[in-house]
Amino acid sequence: MKKAPVKKLPLIRVAIIGCGAMAKNHAKAFNQNPDCCLVAAVDVDLIKAEKFCEDHLIPVAFASAKKMLAEVACDAVAIVAPDPQHAPLSIQCLKAGKHVLCEKPLALDYPEAKKMAAAARRSRRVAMVNFSYRNWPAIHAVAAVVRSGQIGKIRHVEASYLQSWLSSRVWGDWRRSEQWLWRLSSRHGSRGVLGDVGVHIFDFVTYPVGPIDRVFCHLRTFPKATGDRIGDYVLDANDSAVMTVEFDNGALGIIHTTRWSGGHANRLHLKISGTRGAVEIDSERSTSRYRICQGANLHRARWHEVSAPPVPTNHEAFVAAIRSRRHPQPDFARGAAVQKMLDACFKSDDLDRPVRI
């Protein structure tokens, strides 16, 4: 008896909006996925868009998202434009019936992010935010450990995101590159280390632990150049952030992030301590393994290393969700919730007191 031929589904057609450094990662991820194809790229600098298309085998370049949406048949877009453009571009694409994968932070503030989440709900399209460390198997495994009750009730949380590119040349000389200088200047759309990578550590912490109820945040901008300026870039955005937090479940925590931590190119660390044990992720040790101390080992203060099962990347989950018509995490509502935490941090620093989220 002959088997019925397997029906081949059409490819998900994806356009990329924004052709900067981060867009290369998106192009690579989509090009490696056999269920989709790249059909267009957009950048206000058309020459940059054309070069991007040449580098990543994309058929056509545009200088306008509006023109691309009008002329190209696509199912989905990845928005990798500068932060101030995330909201208008996402809403524009959702209204045009496109699925959207948007870079972090989702928006410039919570009210803007809330509008994006509402637009996503109305559109009934897949709308995800690219919290890229959700690609790591370890964080999903740790979240499952916490939910299972293996370490009991959560009592204390320690988390950090440490970089060193202000004190070193680990990624090159930041003084000579617009790629880094804009991150230090509020005039160029930056909300400092808190908005740039703090958004990641908040998602990384609250995904397994749960929502934060109250935060007390201190931000600091340190002198980095004569007159705190290099060319057109006024270096006024925060470059260190320290937060004490109280979670909805009653646990206390310390979260901090900086660009001044020598010896760490890009380290995320999370330790969750409960009444029956503790669990820990250190990205410099592994992103696919975690450590746990529980059971008999708890009374000997011994740790056991565990391998985490593989998980789909955000790009894989995005394409699969379009196929299945499901709405995976982290979605726009999640992105808005993280943005609300960031807004509370800025408010806390302004008021110099704890604030509720």
LINPEJO-V179935 format. One record per backbone hydrogen bond with DSSP energy under -0.5 kcal/mol. NH is the residue of the N-H (numbers start at 0). CO is the residue of the C=O. Records with the same first field share a line. If there is no record, write none. Layout:
NH->CO + CO
This chain:
8->6
11->34
12->10
13->11 + 36
14->75
15->39
16->77
17->15 + 41
23->19 + 20
24->20 + 21
25->21
26->22
27->23
28->24
29->25
30->26
31->27
32->29
33->31
35->32
36->11
38->13
39->13
40->59
41->15
42->61
45->43
48->44
49->45
50->46
51->47
52->48
53->49
54->50
55->51
56->52 + 53
57->52
58->37
61->40
67->63
68->64
69->65
70->66
71->67
73->71
74->12
75->12
76->98
77->14
78->76 + 100
79->16 + 77
84->81
85->82
88->84
89->85
90->86
91->87
92->88
93->89
94->90
95->91
96->93
97->92
98->74
99->125
100->76
101->99 + 127
102->78
103->129
112->108
113->109
114->110
115->111
116->112
117->113
118->114
119->115
120->116
121->117
122->118
123->119
124->119
127->99
128->329
129->101
130->128
131->129
133->130
134->131
135->132
137->286
138->135
139->135
140->136
141->137
142->138
143->139
144->140
145->141
146->142
147->143
148->144 + 145
149->144
151->148
154->272
155->272
156->251
157->270
158->253
159->268
160->255
161->266
162->257
165->258
166->163 + 258
167->163
170->171
171->168
173->171
175->172
176->173
179->176
180->176
181->177
182->179
183->180
184->181
187->184
188->185
189->184
192->237
194->190
195->191
196->192
197->192
198->193
199->196
200->196
201->197
202->198
203->199
204->200
205->201
206->202
207->203
208->204
209->205
212->245
213->245
214->354
215->243
217->241
219->239
221->219
227->224
228->225
229->232
232->229
233->231
234->227 + 232
235->233
236->183
238->219
239->219
240->256
241->217
242->254
243->215
244->252
245->213
246->250
247->210
249->246
251->154
252->244
253->156
254->242
255->158
256->240
257->160
258->238
260->162
261->259
263->260
264->262
266->161
267->265
268->159
269->280
270->157
271->278
272->155 + 270
273->276
274->152
275->150
276->150 + 273
277->292
278->271
279->290
280->269
282->267
284->281
285->281
289->305
290->279
291->303
292->277
294->275
296->293
297->294
298->294 + 295
299->296
300->296 + 297
301->296
303->291
305->289
307->287
316->312
317->313
318->314
319->315
320->316
321->317
322->318
323->319
324->320
325->320
327->325
331->126
334->330
335->331
336->332
337->333
338->334
339->335
340->336
341->337
342->338
343->339
344->340
345->341
346->342
347->343
348->344
349->345
350->346
351->347
352->347
354->214
356->212
